[in-house]
Amino acid sequence: MSKEKTPVTQAIRVLREHKVEYSEHLYKYEDKGGTTVSARELGVDEHCVVKTLIMEDEQKHPLIVLMHGDREVGTGMLAKQIGVKKISPCDPKTADKHSGYQVGGTSPFGTRHPMPVYMESSIAQLPRIYINGGKRGFLIGIDPQEVIRVLQPVLVQAAA
């Protein structure tokens, strides 16, 4: 664990505002390392590391998808469940613009623009998850029920 001071990001401000208990975890960020690297660095199961993905529908309306680190989003399954024709990942610049965070450091908390949040339903069954705290190399450990309380996501089954 780094001796570096943990950042106070917009995500952290939102968690504090909602009186959410969480733990802070800094790790050495590796470009394109994803959840494999963060799980390894934190010594946790990659299934418990939740990625925050900024996607868009065919109308270019942005949305957030929370998915297990070791799974992919079945965009066709997701589109069908939420009643749109097509879902696709945003390019990094567009994702950054919607979220206010840099790709690799995107948190679902405190995004620049409000977006609907869709969460893989099995995440809710985990005792604790690790999700981005709003900066590359910074995850927070949190009870998934708190994520549900604060973000009020639509639970979906779109893991591929």
N, C-alpha and C positions, 0 to 999 in steps of 0.2 A: 504494500500500500504506500502510495506516495505521501510525502510530508506536505505536499502542496495544499493550500487552503481551498476548501470546496467552494465552487462558484455560487453566487446568489443570482440565479437566472429567473426569467419570467415564470418558468414552471415552479420553481421553489417558492416564489412569492404567492402563486395561486395555492399551492399546498399549505403554506402557512396560513393564508387567509381562511381556508376551509378547515384548519386545525387537524390536518392529516399527520399521523405519525409515519415516519419513513426513516430509512437509513441511507447514508450517502456513501457511494463507492466510486473512487477515482481509479482509473486504470490507464495503462499506456495504449492510446488509440493507434490502430494500424489502418491506414487507408485501404478500403475495400475488404477489411477483415470481418466486418459484420458481427453477428451474434456469436459466431464461432470463437472469435478472439475475446470478446467481452466475457463470455461464459468461462473460457479457459483462465483468463486473468482474475476473475472473481472466484473461481473454483466452484462454480454452480452448474447444474444441468442446463444445457442450452434450451431445453423445452420450457424452462422457467424464465428465460430472458425473452422479453416481449418486444418485437420491433414495431415501430410507429411508421406506417407507410402513408404517404400522401398520394392519393389516386384521384382520378376524375372520371365522370361519366361521359356519354357521347355528346352532351351539351357543354362539356368543359367545366361542369360544376365540381369543385373539389370536395373530397371527403377523406376522412382518416380511417385507416384499417389497422387494428391491433391484432398481431398474429404471433404465435409461438415462433421463437427463433429458429427452430429446426423444421419448420413447415413453410410451405409457399401458399400464396393466396390463389385459390381457384377463381379467377376473375369472372368466368362464365357462371359459376355457381353463385357467386356473390351478386352479380347483376340480376340474376333471376330472383333471388331472395329479396332484393330491395326494389325491384320493379323498374329497372332501367334496361336499355338494350345492351349496353357495353360498359365495361370498367377497364381502365388501363392506368398504369403507373404514370405519374407526372414526370416530366424531365426534371433534373435536379434544380435548375434555375427557377422553374415554375413552382416546384415544391417549396423551395426556400421563400419565394414571394408569398405564397399562401400561408405558410406556417410562421414565418419570421425567424426560423431556425435554419442552420446550415445542415444539409443532408449529412447523416452520420451523427448528428447531434439533435435530431428532431424529437421533441417531446409532445405528447398529446395535450399537455397542460399549458395554458397560457399562450395559445397560438395567436398570431397577429390578427387573423380573421376567424370568426366562429365557423366551424364546419361540422357536419354530422359525423358522429363517431360510430364505427361498427367494430365490435369485438368478437373474436372467435369465442364461442360459448364455453368451450372447455377451459379457457383461461380462468374463468370464474371459480372453477373447482380447485385450483391450486392454492396451497396455504400461503405462499408468498411469491411475488414476481419481481423481476428486475427490469426496469423500464428507463428510457433515457430521461435524464434530468435537465436537458436543454443545452447540452454542450458535448462536443466530441470527447470521449474518454470519461464520461460522468454518467453513472447509472444510479437510480434510487431503488431501494428495496421497499416494497409496499404490499399491503394486503390487497388482493384484487377487488375485494368488496368496497374498499375506499375509492378505487378507480371508478367503479360503477356508481358510487354515491356522487362523486364530483363531476364526472363526465357524462353520466347517464347514456351510455352507449346502447345501441341496438345490438343484441346478441345474435350472432349468425353462425352458420356452419359452412365455412368456405375453405377449410384447410385442405390443401392438396398434397 
